[in-house]
């Protein structure tokens, strides 16, 4: 991989992390729900975007920069799991299960939709 690609991954990673922070905060502020909807919106939109890249057959350095750099730092598995654990620890077992089920179903559906849309491009 070239030095330019490495720099692109690093820069895109910074942009992706900032976008996650801003979107998560905006959704969480407006949602007022016990479920971590900000993380859900971020992860589902990231799954859709990664599906688009895959469906459009983006490869090489472009996939590394966009997929690994931007979307890898934008989406967040660890936050999703930590928020699920906190719900369970707070006695919100049903909410924790709903967080897992909705996140998985919506993420898979978004990735499939993204692949279909990307293939049509």
N, C-alpha and C positions, 0 to 999 in steps of 0.2 A: 504494500500500500504506500502511496506517495505521501510526502510531507504535507502537501496541500490537502489531501484527503483527511489526514490526521487533524490538521487545523480546522477543517470543515466540520469534522465530528465534534471537536471540542467547542467550537462556536455554536453549532446547532444544539449541542447539549445545554449550553447556557441559555439559549433562547427557549428551548423546550421546558427547562426547569422553571424559568420565569413565567412562561405561559401557564404552566400547571398551577403555580402559586396564585396567580391572578385569577384564573378561572375558578379554581377551588374556593378561594376566598369570596368571590362574587356570588357564586351559587350558594355557598353555605350561609352567607349573610342574609340572602333573600329567602332561603328555604325554611329556616326555623324548624327543622325536623330533627328527631333524635337519630334518624339514619344519616350516615355521612354521604349526603347527596352530591356534594362537591367532588368527592373522590369518584363516585359513580359516573358523573358526567365526564370527568377527565378520562377515566379509563375506557368508557364506551366510545367516546369520540376518538381516542387514540387507537382503539381496535378498528374503528371505521377507516381511519387514515391509513393504518398499516395494511388493511385489506385492499384499499385503493391502490397502494404501491404494488402490492402483490398481483392484483388483478391486471394492472397496467404493465406488468412484467418489467418493472424498474429493477435494475441490477447494478452491479459494480459499485463504483464510488458513490454514485447518487443514492443507492440504497443504504450504503453505510452511513452517509451523512444524514439522510432523512429518516431512515428507519432506526438505526442504532443511535445516532446522535440526538436528533430532535425528539423522536417518539419514545426512545428508550429513557430519556430523562423526563419526558412529559408524563408518561403513564407511571403508575406506582403500585406495584404489588405489595410492597412492605407496608405502606400506609393503609391499604385496604385490609390487610390481615391484622394490623395493630388496632384499627378502628373496630373490626369485628371482635377481636379479643376483649377490648374495652366494653363493648356492648354486653358480651357474655358475663364479664366480671361484675358489671353493674346490675346484673339480674335481668337483663333484656335478651334472654335466650331466643325468643321468637324474632326479635329485630335482628339479632346476629345471624340467624339462619336465613332470614329474608335478605339480608345484605349479601350473603354468599350466593344464594339462589338467583336473585335478581341480577347481580353483577355478572355471574357466569352466563346466564341466559341472554342478557342484553349484550354482553361483550361478544359472544359467539354470533349472535344475529347481526351485530354491527360489522364484524369482520367478514361475514358471508355477504352482506349487502355491499360492503366496500369492494370485495373481490369482483362481484357482479358488475358494479358500476365501473370499476377500473378496467375490466375486460372490454367494456363497451366503448371505452375512449379510443 
